[in-house]
Amino acid sequence: MTLKACKKEEKVDREFQKKFKFEGSISVLTQMMVDPAATEKRGGAKNLPLRRGEILDVIQFTNQEQILCRNSQRRYGYVPRAVMLPL
């Protein structure tokens, strides 16, 4: 990984911590898959865009309805628990 790419990832992580008021280090708890039968969603202010069958890194189980996740493009956001399947 180049120095430029490393700095960019650090910046994205700092912005994530500020936007979601997340304290501490970012660690992946587990990976889950978006239900292939779910409808694709574009995302929103704090919601992650969803693609069928996509594997997401779970950062935090926030409440009964949502999970804080990261996708393969290092974008962060909330995902409804109803569309997530364990691997």
Contacts in CASP RR format, 6 or more apart in sequence:
PFRMAT RR
TARGET T0000
AUTHOR 0000-0000-0000
METHOD contacts of the structure
MODEL  1
MTLKACKKEEKVDREFQKKFKFEGSISVLTQMMVDPAATEKRGGAKNLPL
RRGEILDVIQFTNQEQILCRNSQRRYGYVPRAVMLPL
9 74 0 8 1.000
12 74 0 8 1.000
13 26 0 8 1.000
16 22 0 8 1.000
16 26 0 8 1.000
16 76 0 8 1.000
17 23 0 8 1.000
17 24 0 8 1.000
17 26 0 8 1.000
19 46 0 8 1.000
19 76 0 8 1.000
20 46 0 8 1.000
20 68 0 8 1.000
20 76 0 8 1.000
20 77 0 8 1.000
22 59 0 8 1.000
22 60 0 8 1.000
22 68 0 8 1.000
26 59 0 8 1.000
26 70 0 8 1.000
27 59 0 8 1.000
28 57 0 8 1.000
28 58 0 8 1.000
28 59 0 8 1.000
28 70 0 8 1.000
29 58 0 8 1.000
29 59 0 8 1.000
29 60 0 8 1.000
29 61 0 8 1.000
30 58 0 8 1.000
30 86 0 8 1.000
30 87 0 8 1.000
31 55 0 8 1.000
31 56 0 8 1.000
31 57 0 8 1.000
31 58 0 8 1.000
31 87 0 8 1.000
32 55 0 8 1.000
32 56 0 8 1.000
32 58 0 8 1.000
32 67 0 8 1.000
32 69 0 8 1.000
32 84 0 8 1.000
32 85 0 8 1.000
32 86 0 8 1.000
32 87 0 8 1.000
33 53 0 8 1.000
33 54 0 8 1.000
33 55 0 8 1.000
33 56 0 8 1.000
33 84 0 8 1.000
33 85 0 8 1.000
33 86 0 8 1.000
33 87 0 8 1.000
34 50 0 8 1.000
34 51 0 8 1.000
34 52 0 8 1.000
34 53 0 8 1.000
34 54 0 8 1.000
34 56 0 8 1.000
34 79 0 8 1.000
34 83 0 8 1.000
34 84 0 8 1.000
34 85 0 8 1.000
35 52 0 8 1.000
35 53 0 8 1.000
35 83 0 8 1.000
35 84 0 8 1.000
35 85 0 8 1.000
36 52 0 8 1.000
36 53 0 8 1.000
37 52 0 8 1.000
38 50 0 8 1.000
38 52 0 8 1.000
38 83 0 8 1.000
40 49 0 8 1.000
40 50 0 8 1.000
40 51 0 8 1.000
40 52 0 8 1.000
41 47 0 8 1.000
41 49 0 8 1.000
41 50 0 8 1.000
42 49 0 8 1.000
43 49 0 8 1.000
43 50 0 8 1.000
46 77 0 8 1.000
46 78 0 8 1.000
47 77 0 8 1.000
47 78 0 8 1.000
47 79 0 8 1.000
48 56 0 8 1.000
48 69 0 8 1.000
48 71 0 8 1.000
48 75 0 8 1.000
48 76 0 8 1.000
48 77 0 8 1.000
48 78 0 8 1.000
48 79 0 8 1.000
49 71 0 8 1.000
49 75 0 8 1.000
50 79 0 8 1.000
50 83 0 8 1.000
54 71 0 8 1.000
54 72 0 8 1.000
55 72 0 8 1.000
55 87 0 8 1.000
56 69 0 8 1.000
56 70 0 8 1.000
56 71 0 8 1.000
56 79 0 8 1.000
56 84 0 8 1.000
57 69 0 8 1.000
57 70 0 8 1.000
57 71 0 8 1.000
58 67 0 8 1.000
58 68 0 8 1.000
58 69 0 8 1.000
59 68 0 8 1.000
59 69 0 8 1.000
59 70 0 8 1.000
59 76 0 8 1.000
60 67 0 8 1.000
60 68 0 8 1.000
61 67 0 8 1.000
61 68 0 8 1.000
62 68 0 8 1.000
62 78 0 8 1.000
64 81 0 8 1.000
65 80 0 8 1.000
65 81 0 8 1.000
65 82 0 8 1.000
66 78 0 8 1.000
66 79 0 8 1.000
66 80 0 8 1.000
66 81 0 8 1.000
67 78 0 8 1.000
67 79 0 8 1.000
67 80 0 8 1.000
67 81 0 8 1.000
67 84 0 8 1.000
68 76 0 8 1.000
68 77 0 8 1.000
68 78 0 8 1.000
68 79 0 8 1.000
69 76 0 8 1.000
69 77 0 8 1.000
69 78 0 8 1.000
69 79 0 8 1.000
70 76 0 8 1.000
70 77 0 8 1.000
END
